[in-house]
Amino acid sequence: MTGTNMLNSKFFSILALISILFLSACANLGPASLKGERNNYNVAVQRTNDEQLLLNLVRLKYRDTPFFLEVSSV
């Protein structure tokens, strides 16, 4: 192969790989997958909020500054 053909071949191979990755990444999104994962997300947010509150109570006990990070909706 000549240099130009080899460059074109690499370019199209990389372009095809990137296209496949982008298309496969979107395959798991949708109402069905969101319905199944919604409860898990809520449980994780609640658990991390509880952990954060406990950590800040310990910080207050040792006269350290509390820090609260708010998780927004998805």
LOVOTOR-153578 format. One record per atom (N, C-alpha, C, O): residue in one letter; residue number from 0; z, x negated, y. Coordinates in steps of 0.02 Angstrom, whole numbers. Atoms other than C-alpha are relative to their C-alpha. Layout:
BEGIN
@fivo = A&nuvo = NUM&c3 = Z&c1 = X&c2 = Y
...
***
This chain:
BEGIN
@fivo = M&nuvo = 0&c3 = 0&c1 = -42&c2 = -59
@fivo = M&nuvo = 0&c3 = 0&c1 = 0&c2 = 0
@fivo = M&nuvo = 0&c3 = 0&c1 = -44&c2 = 62
@fivo = M&nuvo = 0&c3 = 27&c1 = -99&c2 = 63
@fivo = T&nuvo = 1&c3 = -1&c1 = 37&c2 = -63
@fivo = T&nuvo = 1&c3 = -30&c1 = -54&c2 = 175
@fivo = T&nuvo = 1&c3 = 64&c1 = 16&c2 = 37
@fivo = T&nuvo = 1&c3 = 101&c1 = 61&c2 = 18
@fivo = G&nuvo = 2&c3 = -61&c1 = -9&c2 = -38
@fivo = G&nuvo = 2&c3 = 108&c1 = -65&c2 = 304
@fivo = G&nuvo = 2&c3 = 6&c1 = 70&c2 = 29
@fivo = G&nuvo = 2&c3 = 61&c1 = 98&c2 = 30
@fivo = T&nuvo = 3&c3 = -2&c1 = -67&c2 = -31
@fivo = T&nuvo = 3&c3 = 61&c1 = 99&c2 = 389
@fivo = T&nuvo = 3&c3 = 12&c1 = 54&c2 = -53
@fivo = T&nuvo = 3&c3 = 51&c1 = 100&c2 = -41
@fivo = N&nuvo = 4&c3 = -10&c1 = -49&c2 = 53
@fivo = N&nuvo = 4&c3 = 50&c1 = 196&c2 = 226
@fivo = N&nuvo = 4&c3 = 71&c1 = -2&c2 = -27
@fivo = N&nuvo = 4&c3 = 101&c1 = 50&c2 = -41
@fivo = M&nuvo = 5&c3 = -69&c1 = 8&c2 = 24
@fivo = M&nuvo = 5&c3 = 217&c1 = 126&c2 = 170
@fivo = M&nuvo = 5&c3 = 49&c1 = 31&c2 = 50
@fivo = M&nuvo = 5&c3 = 97&c1 = 64&c2 = 30
@fivo = L&nuvo = 6&c3 = -43&c1 = -28&c2 = -52
@fivo = L&nuvo = 6&c3 = 296&c1 = 175&c2 = 337
@fivo = L&nuvo = 6&c3 = -4&c1 = 76&c2 = -1
@fivo = L&nuvo = 6&c3 = 47&c1 = 110&c2 = 6
@fivo = N&nuvo = 7&c3 = 8&c1 = -72&c2 = 4
@fivo = N&nuvo = 7&c3 = 224&c1 = 351&c2 = 325
@fivo = N&nuvo = 7&c3 = 34&c1 = 29&c2 = -61
@fivo = N&nuvo = 7&c3 = 65&c1 = 82&c2 = -57
@fivo = S&nuvo = 8&c3 = -33&c1 = -23&c2 = 61
@fivo = S&nuvo = 8&c3 = 286&c1 = 368&c2 = 147
@fivo = S&nuvo = 8&c3 = 75&c1 = 1&c2 = 8
@fivo = S&nuvo = 8&c3 = 108&c1 = 50&c2 = -13
@fivo = K&nuvo = 9&c3 = -73&c1 = 1&c2 = -12
@fivo = K&nuvo = 9&c3 = 463&c1 = 316&c2 = 196
@fivo = K&nuvo = 9&c3 = 20&c1 = 55&c2 = 48
@fivo = K&nuvo = 9&c3 = 71&c1 = 89&c2 = 37
@fivo = F&nuvo = 10&c3 = -16&c1 = -51&c2 = -50
@fivo = F&nuvo = 10&c3 = 460&c1 = 431&c2 = 347
@fivo = F&nuvo = 10&c3 = 2&c1 = 69&c2 = -32
@fivo = F&nuvo = 10&c3 = 49&c1 = 107&c2 = -21
@fivo = F&nuvo = 11&c3 = 2&c1 = -66&c2 = 31
@fivo = F&nuvo = 11&c3 = 409&c1 = 583&c2 = 244
@fivo = F&nuvo = 11&c3 = 53&c1 = 8&c2 = -54
@fivo = F&nuvo = 11&c3 = 79&c1 = 63&c2 = -65
@fivo = S&nuvo = 12&c3 = -54&c1 = -4&c2 = 50
@fivo = S&nuvo = 12&c3 = 533&c1 = 541&c2 = 106
@fivo = S&nuvo = 12&c3 = 66&c1 = 14&c2 = 34
@fivo = S&nuvo = 12&c3 = 105&c1 = 56&c2 = 11
@fivo = I&nuvo = 13&c3 = -62&c1 = -11&c2 = -37
@fivo = I&nuvo = 13&c3 = 675&c1 = 532&c2 = 231
@fivo = I&nuvo = 13&c3 = 1&c1 = 70&c2 = 30
@fivo = I&nuvo = 13&c3 = 52&c1 = 104&c2 = 29
@fivo = L&nuvo = 14&c3 = 5&c1 = -67&c2 = -29
@fivo = L&nuvo = 14&c3 = 615&c1 = 690&c2 = 318
@fivo = L&nuvo = 14&c3 = 12&c1 = 54&c2 = -54
@fivo = L&nuvo = 14&c3 = 46&c1 = 103&c2 = -40
@fivo = A&nuvo = 15&c3 = -10&c1 = -48&c2 = 54
@fivo = A&nuvo = 15&c3 = 610&c1 = 783&c2 = 151
@fivo = A&nuvo = 15&c3 = 73&c1 = 1&c2 = -22
@fivo = A&nuvo = 15&c3 = 100&c1 = 55&c2 = -34
@fivo = L&nuvo = 16&c3 = -70&c1 = 3&c2 = 20
@fivo = L&nuvo = 16&c3 = 784&c1 = 723&c2 = 105
@fivo = L&nuvo = 16&c3 = 45&c1 = 34&c2 = 52
@fivo = L&nuvo = 16&c3 = 90&c1 = 72&c2 = 33
@fivo = I&nuvo = 17&c3 = -40&c1 = -32&c2 = -53
@fivo = I&nuvo = 17&c3 = 857&c1 = 777&c2 = 273
@fivo = I&nuvo = 17&c3 = -10&c1 = 75&c2 = -1
@fivo = I&nuvo = 17&c3 = 37&c1 = 113&c2 = 7
@fivo = S&nuvo = 18&c3 = 14&c1 = -72&c2 = 3
@fivo = S&nuvo = 18&c3 = 771&c1 = 946&c2 = 259
@fivo = S&nuvo = 18&c3 = 37&c1 = 33&c2 = -58
@fivo = S&nuvo = 18&c3 = 65&c1 = 88&c2 = -50
@fivo = I&nuvo = 19&c3 = -35&c1 = -28&c2 = 59
@fivo = I&nuvo = 19&c3 = 843&c1 = 975&c2 = 85
@fivo = I&nuvo = 19&c3 = 75&c1 = 3&c2 = 13
@fivo = I&nuvo = 19&c3 = 107&c1 = 52&c2 = -5
@fivo = L&nuvo = 20&c3 = -72&c1 = -1&c2 = -15
@fivo = L&nuvo = 20&c3 = 1018&c1 = 927&c2 = 144
@fivo = L&nuvo = 20&c3 = 18&c1 = 56&c2 = 49
@fivo = L&nuvo = 20&c3 = 68&c1 = 90&c2 = 39
@fivo = F&nuvo = 21&c3 = -14&c1 = -54&c2 = -48
@fivo = F&nuvo = 21&c3 = 1010&c1 = 1046&c2 = 292
@fivo = F&nuvo = 21&c3 = -6&c1 = 68&c2 = -33
@fivo = F&nuvo = 21&c3 = 36&c1 = 112&c2 = -20
@fivo = L&nuvo = 22&c3 = 8&c1 = -65&c2 = 32
@fivo = L&nuvo = 22&c3 = 946&c1 = 1189&c2 = 186
@fivo = L&nuvo = 22&c3 = 55&c1 = 15&c2 = -51
@fivo = L&nuvo = 22&c3 = 77&c1 = 72&c2 = -57
@fivo = S&nuvo = 23&c3 = -53&c1 = -12&c2 = 49
@fivo = S&nuvo = 23&c3 = 1075&c1 = 1165&c2 = 50
@fivo = S&nuvo = 23&c3 = 68&c1 = 9&c2 = 32
@fivo = S&nuvo = 23&c3 = 111&c1 = 42&c2 = 3
@fivo = A&nuvo = 24&c3 = -64&c1 = -8&c2 = -34
@fivo = A&nuvo = 24&c3 = 1217&c1 = 1155&c2 = 175
@fivo = A&nuvo = 24&c3 = 10&c1 = 72&c2 = 23
@fivo = A&nuvo = 24&c3 = 67&c1 = 96&c2 = 25
@fivo = C&nuvo = 25&c3 = -5&c1 = -69&c2 = -23
@fivo = C&nuvo = 25&c3 = 1179&c1 = 1331&c2 = 236
@fivo = C&nuvo = 25&c3 = 3&c1 = 50&c2 = -57
@fivo = C&nuvo = 25&c3 = 15&c1 = 110&c2 = -46
@fivo = A&nuvo = 26&c3 = 3&c1 = -46&c2 = 57
@fivo = A&nuvo = 26&c3 = 1170&c1 = 1405&c2 = 61
@fivo = A&nuvo = 26&c3 = 68&c1 = 31&c2 = -15
@fivo = A&nuvo = 26&c3 = 70&c1 = 87&c2 = -42
@fivo = N&nuvo = 27&c3 = -66&c1 = -26&c2 = 17
@fivo = N&nuvo = 27&c3 = 1359&c1 = 1429&c2 = 45
@fivo = N&nuvo = 27&c3 = 30&c1 = 46&c2 = 53
@fivo = N&nuvo = 27&c3 = 83&c1 = 74&c2 = 42
@fivo = L&nuvo = 28&c3 = -26&c1 = -43&c2 = -52
@fivo = L&nuvo = 28&c3 = 1382&c1 = 1526&c2 = 206
@fivo = L&nuvo = 28&c3 = -26&c1 = 71&c2 = -9
@fivo = L&nuvo = 28&c3 = -82&c1 = 82&c2 = -33
@fivo = G&nuvo = 29&c3 = 20&c1 = -69&c2 = 5
@fivo = G&nuvo = 29&c3 = 1376&c1 = 1713&c2 = 212
@fivo = G&nuvo = 29&c3 = 59&c1 = 45&c2 = -12
@fivo = G&nuvo = 29&c3 = 114&c1 = 21&c2 = -24
@fivo = P&nuvo = 30&c3 = -55&c1 = -48&c2 = 8
@fivo = P&nuvo = 30&c3 = 1478&c1 = 1871&c2 = 193
@fivo = P&nuvo = 30&c3 = 37&c1 = -7&c2 = -67
@fivo = P&nuvo = 30&c3 = 98&c1 = 0&c2 = -69
@fivo = A&nuvo = 31&c3 = -33&c1 = 4&c2 = 66
@fivo = A&nuvo = 31&c3 = 1512&c1 = 1847&c2 = 7
@fivo = A&nuvo = 31&c3 = 48&c1 = -59&c2 = -3
@fivo = A&nuvo = 31&c3 = 104&c1 = -52&c2 = -28
@fivo = S&nuvo = 32&c3 = -45&c1 = 59&c2 = 3
@fivo = S&nuvo = 32&c3 = 1583&c1 = 1671&c2 = 25
@fivo = S&nuvo = 32&c3 = 56&c1 = 6&c2 = 50
@fivo = S&nuvo = 32&c3 = 112&c1 = -16&c2 = 36
@fivo = L&nuvo = 33&c3 = -53&c1 = -9&c2 = -50
@fivo = L&nuvo = 33&c3 = 1679&c1 = 1716&c2 = 182
@fivo = L&nuvo = 33&c3 = 53&c1 = 49&c2 = -24
@fivo = L&nuvo = 33&c3 = 112&c1 = 39&c2 = -12
@fivo = K&nuvo = 34&c3 = -47&c1 = -49&c2 = 26
@fivo = K&nuvo = 34&c3 = 1758&c1 = 1866&c2 = 97
@fivo = K&nuvo = 34&c3 = 49&c1 = -32&c2 = -49
@fivo = K&nuvo = 34&c3 = 109&c1 = -15&c2 = -48
@fivo = G&nuvo = 35&c3 = -43&c1 = 32&c2 = 49
@fivo = G&nuvo = 35&c3 = 1827&c1 = 1757&c2 = -42
@fivo = G&nuvo = 35&c3 = 46&c1 = -53&c2 = 30
@fivo = G&nuvo = 35&c3 = 100&c1 = -64&c2 = 4
@fivo = E&nuvo = 36&c3 = -38&c1 = 55&c2 = -28
@fivo = E&nuvo = 36&c3 = 1890&c1 = 1617&c2 = 70
@fivo = E&nuvo = 36&c3 = 44&c1 = 20&c2 = 59
@fivo = E&nuvo = 36&c3 = 85&c1 = -20&c2 = 82
@fivo = R&nuvo = 37&c3 = -38&c1 = -22&c2 = -58
@fivo = R&nuvo = 37&c3 = 1965&c1 = 1719&c2 = 211
@fivo = R&nuvo = 37&c3 = 75&c1 = -2&c2 = -12
@fivo = R&nuvo = 37&c3 = 113&c1 = -25&c2 = 31
@fivo = N&nuvo = 38&c3 = -71&c1 = 0&c2 = 16
@fivo = N&nuvo = 38&c3 = 2133&c1 = 1741&c2 = 126
@fivo = N&nuvo = 38&c3 = 27&c1 = -71&c2 = -6
@fivo = N&nuvo = 38&c3 = 82&c1 = -85&c2 = 19
@fivo = N&nuvo = 39&c3 = -21&c1 = 70&c2 = 6
@fivo = N&nuvo = 39&c3 = 2143&c1 = 1556&c2 = 82
@fivo = N&nuvo = 39&c3 = 7&c1 = -33&c2 = 69
@fivo = N&nuvo = 39&c3 = 54&c1 = -72&c2 = 80
@fivo = Y&nuvo = 40&c3 = -3&c1 = 28&c2 = -68
@fivo = Y&nuvo = 40&c3 = 2108&c1 = 1511&c2 = 264
@fivo = Y&nuvo = 40&c3 = 62&c1 = 25&c2 = 36
@fivo = Y&nuvo = 40&c3 = 97&c1 = -14&c2 = 68
@fivo = N&nuvo = 41&c3 = -59&c1 = -28&c2 = -32
@fivo = N&nuvo = 41&c3 = 2244&c1 = 1629&c2 = 326
@fivo = N&nuvo = 41&c3 = 64&c1 = -31&c2 = -27
@fivo = N&nuvo = 41&c3 = 110&c1 = -45&c2 = 11
@fivo = V&nuvo = 42&c3 = -59&c1 = 31&c2 = 31
@fivo = V&nuvo = 42&c3 = 2370&c1 = 1557&c2 = 203
@fivo = V&nuvo = 42&c3 = 8&c1 = -72&c2 = 25
@fivo = V&nuvo = 42&c3 = 64&c1 = -93&c2 = 40
@fivo = A&nuvo = 43&c3 = -3&c1 = 69&c2 = -24
@fivo = A&nuvo = 43&c3 = 2327&c1 = 1379&c2 = 256
@fivo = A&nuvo = 43&c3 = 23&c1 = -4&c2 = 72
@fivo = A&nuvo = 43&c3 = 63&c1 = -47&c2 = 90
@fivo = V&nuvo = 44&c3 = -21&c1 = -1&c2 = -71
@fivo = V&nuvo = 44&c3 = 2346&c1 = 1421&c2 = 441
@fivo = V&nuvo = 44&c3 = 73&c1 = 17&c2 = 5
@fivo = V&nuvo = 44&c3 = 110&c1 = -14&c2 = 44
@fivo = Q&nuvo = 45&c3 = -71&c1 = -20&c2 = -2
@fivo = Q&nuvo = 45&c3 = 2512&c1 = 1507&c2 = 411
@fivo = Q&nuvo = 45&c3 = 45&c1 = -58&c2 = -25
@fivo = Q&nuvo = 45&c3 = 96&c1 = -71&c2 = 6
@fivo = R&nuvo = 46&c3 = -40&c1 = 56&c2 = 27
@fivo = R&nuvo = 46&c3 = 2577&c1 = 1360&c2 = 306
@fivo = R&nuvo = 46&c3 = 4&c1 = -57&c2 = 50
@fivo = R&nuvo = 46&c3 = 58&c1 = -85&c2 = 60
@fivo = T&nuvo = 47&c3 = -2&c1 = 55&c2 = -48
@fivo = T&nuvo = 47&c3 = 2527&c1 = 1231&c2 = 436
@fivo = T&nuvo = 47&c3 = 39&c1 = 19&c2 = 63
@fivo = T&nuvo = 47&c3 = 70&c1 = -24&c2 = 94
@fivo = N&nuvo = 48&c3 = -41&c1 = -22&c2 = -56
@fivo = N&nuvo = 48&c3 = 2605&c1 = 1335&c2 = 574
@fivo = N&nuvo = 48&c3 = 74&c1 = -7&c2 = -16
@fivo = N&nuvo = 48&c3 = 114&c1 = -29&c2 = 27
@fivo = D&nuvo = 49&c3 = -70&c1 = 7&c2 = 21
@fivo = D&nuvo = 49&c3 = 2768&c1 = 1339&c2 = 477
@fivo = D&nuvo = 49&c3 = 21&c1 = -74&c2 = -2
@fivo = D&nuvo = 49&c3 = 76&c1 = -91&c2 = 20
@fivo = E&nuvo = 50&c3 = -15&c1 = 71&c2 = 2
@fivo = E&nuvo = 50&c3 = 2760&c1 = 1151&c2 = 448
@fivo = E&nuvo = 50&c3 = 7&c1 = -29&c2 = 71
@fivo = E&nuvo = 50&c3 = 50&c1 = -70&c2 = 84
@fivo = Q&nuvo = 51&c3 = -3&c1 = 23&c2 = -70
@fivo = Q&nuvo = 51&c3 = 2726&c1 = 1121&c2 = 633
@fivo = Q&nuvo = 51&c3 = 64&c1 = 22&c2 = 34
@fivo = Q&nuvo = 51&c3 = 94&c1 = -17&c2 = 71
@fivo = L&nuvo = 52&c3 = -62&c1 = -25&c2 = -29
@fivo = L&nuvo = 52&c3 = 2874&c1 = 1230&c2 = 683
@fivo = L&nuvo = 52&c3 = 59&c1 = -41&c2 = -25
@fivo = L&nuvo = 52&c3 = 103&c1 = -60&c2 = 14
@fivo = L&nuvo = 53&c3 = -54&c1 = 40&c2 = 29
@fivo = L&nuvo = 53&c3 = 2989&c1 = 1136&c2 = 565
@fivo = L&nuvo = 53&c3 = 0&c1 = -71&c2 = 29
@fivo = L&nuvo = 53&c3 = 53&c1 = -97&c2 = 46
@fivo = L&nuvo = 54&c3 = 4&c1 = 67&c2 = -29
@fivo = L&nuvo = 54&c3 = 2927&c1 = 968&c2 = 629
@fivo = L&nuvo = 54&c3 = 25&c1 = 0&c2 = 72
@fivo = L&nuvo = 54&c3 = 60&c1 = -46&c2 = 93
@fivo = N&nuvo = 55&c3 = -23&c1 = -3&c2 = -69
@fivo = N&nuvo = 55&c3 = 2957&c1 = 1022&c2 = 809
@fivo = N&nuvo = 55&c3 = 74&c1 = 13&c2 = 6
@fivo = N&nuvo = 55&c3 = 106&c1 = -10&c2 = 53
@fivo = L&nuvo = 56&c3 = -73&c1 = -9&c2 = 1
@fivo = L&nuvo = 56&c3 = 3133&c1 = 1081&c2 = 767
@fivo = L&nuvo = 56&c3 = 35&c1 = -66&c2 = -12
@fivo = L&nuvo = 56&c3 = 87&c1 = -81&c2 = 18
@fivo = V&nuvo = 57&c3 = -29&c1 = 67&c2 = 13
@fivo = V&nuvo = 57&c3 = 3169&c1 = 908&c2 = 697
@fivo = V&nuvo = 57&c3 = -8&c1 = -44&c2 = 62
@fivo = V&nuvo = 57&c3 = 38&c1 = -81&c2 = 80
@fivo = R&nuvo = 58&c3 = 10&c1 = 39&c2 = -62
@fivo = R&nuvo = 58&c3 = 3094&c1 = 830&c2 = 853
@fivo = R&nuvo = 58&c3 = 52&c1 = 20&c2 = 53
@fivo = R&nuvo = 58&c3 = 80&c1 = -23&c2 = 87
@fivo = L&nuvo = 59&c3 = -49&c1 = -23&c2 = -50
@fivo = L&nuvo = 59&c3 = 3207&c1 = 937&c2 = 963
@fivo = L&nuvo = 59&c3 = 70&c1 = -24&c2 = -18
@fivo = L&nuvo = 59&c3 = 110&c1 = -41&c2 = 26
@fivo = K&nuvo = 60&c3 = -66&c1 = 24&c2 = 22
@fivo = K&nuvo = 60&c3 = 3359&c1 = 888&c2 = 859
@fivo = K&nuvo = 60&c3 = 11&c1 = -72&c2 = 22
@fivo = K&nuvo = 60&c3 = 66&c1 = -90&c2 = 43
@fivo = Y&nuvo = 61&c3 = -6&c1 = 71&c2 = -20
@fivo = Y&nuvo = 61&c3 = 3323&c1 = 705&c2 = 896
@fivo = Y&nuvo = 61&c3 = -22&c1 = -11&c2 = 72
@fivo = Y&nuvo = 61&c3 = -38&c1 = -68&c2 = 91
@fivo = R&nuvo = 62&c3 = 16&c1 = 2&c2 = -72
@fivo = R&nuvo = 62&c3 = 3283&c1 = 745&c2 = 1079
@fivo = R&nuvo = 62&c3 = -69&c1 = -31&c2 = 14
@fivo = R&nuvo = 62&c3 = -79&c1 = -67&c2 = 62
@fivo = D&nuvo = 63&c3 = 69&c1 = 22&c2 = -9
@fivo = D&nuvo = 63&c3 = 3099&c1 = 708&c2 = 1058
@fivo = D&nuvo = 63&c3 = -39&c1 = 60&c2 = 27
@fivo = D&nuvo = 63&c3 = -17&c1 = 117&c2 = 22
@fivo = T&nuvo = 64&c3 = 41&c1 = -53&c2 = -30
@fivo = T&nuvo = 64&c3 = 2962&c1 = 808&c2 = 1143
@fivo = T&nuvo = 64&c3 = -38&c1 = 38&c2 = -54
@fivo = T&nuvo = 64&c3 = -73&c1 = 7&c2 = -94
@fivo = P&nuvo = 65&c3 = 39&c1 = -39&c2 = 49
@fivo = P&nuvo = 65&c3 = 2892&c1 = 951&c2 = 1038
@fivo = P&nuvo = 65&c3 = -73&c1 = 4&c2 = 21
@fivo = P&nuvo = 65&c3 = -90&c1 = -1&c2 = 80
@fivo = F&nuvo = 66&c3 = 72&c1 = -6&c2 = -13
@fivo = F&nuvo = 66&c3 = 2704&c1 = 969&c2 = 1024
@fivo = F&nuvo = 66&c3 = -28&c1 = 55&c2 = -45
@fivo = F&nuvo = 66&c3 = -23&c1 = 51&c2 = -106
@fivo = F&nuvo = 67&c3 = 30&c1 = -55&c2 = 37
@fivo = F&nuvo = 67&c3 = 2616&c1 = 1129&c2 = 973
@fivo = F&nuvo = 67&c3 = -75&c1 = -1&c2 = 7
@fivo = F&nuvo = 67&c3 = -102&c1 = -7&c2 = 63
@fivo = L&nuvo = 68&c3 = 73&c1 = -1&c2 = 1
@fivo = L&nuvo = 68&c3 = 2434&c1 = 1133&c2 = 923
@fivo = L&nuvo = 68&c3 = -21&c1 = 69&c2 = -24
@fivo = L&nuvo = 68&c3 = -2&c1 = 90&c2 = -79
@fivo = E&nuvo = 69&c3 = 21&c1 = -68&c2 = 17
@fivo = E&nuvo = 69&c3 = 2353&c1 = 1305&c2 = 921
@fivo = E&nuvo = 69&c3 = -66&c1 = -2&c2 = -37
@fivo = E&nuvo = 69&c3 = -113&c1 = -36&c2 = -16
@fivo = V&nuvo = 70&c3 = 62&c1 = -6&c2 = 38
@fivo = V&nuvo = 70&c3 = 2221&c1 = 1345&c2 = 790
@fivo = V&nuvo = 70&c3 = -35&c1 = 64&c2 = 21
@fivo = V&nuvo = 70&c3 = -6&c1 = 118&c2 = 18
@fivo = S&nuvo = 71&c3 = 37&c1 = -59&c2 = -23
@fivo = S&nuvo = 71&c3 = 2088&c1 = 1461&c2 = 856
@fivo = S&nuvo = 71&c3 = -36&c1 = 34&c2 = -59
@fivo = S&nuvo = 71&c3 = -39&c1 = 6&c2 = -114
@fivo = S&nuvo = 72&c3 = 37&c1 = -37&c2 = 51
@fivo = S&nuvo = 72&c3 = 1989&c1 = 1590&c2 = 758
@fivo = S&nuvo = 72&c3 = -66&c1 = -35&c2 = -15
@fivo = S&nuvo = 72&c3 = -94&c1 = -69&c2 = 27
@fivo = V&nuvo = 73&c3 = 65&c1 = 28&c2 = 20
@fivo = V&nuvo = 73&c3 = 1835&c1 = 1539&c2 = 663
@fivo = V&nuvo = 73&c3 = -53&c1 = 51&c2 = 11
@fivo = V&nuvo = 73&c3 = -112&c1 = 39&c2 = -2
***
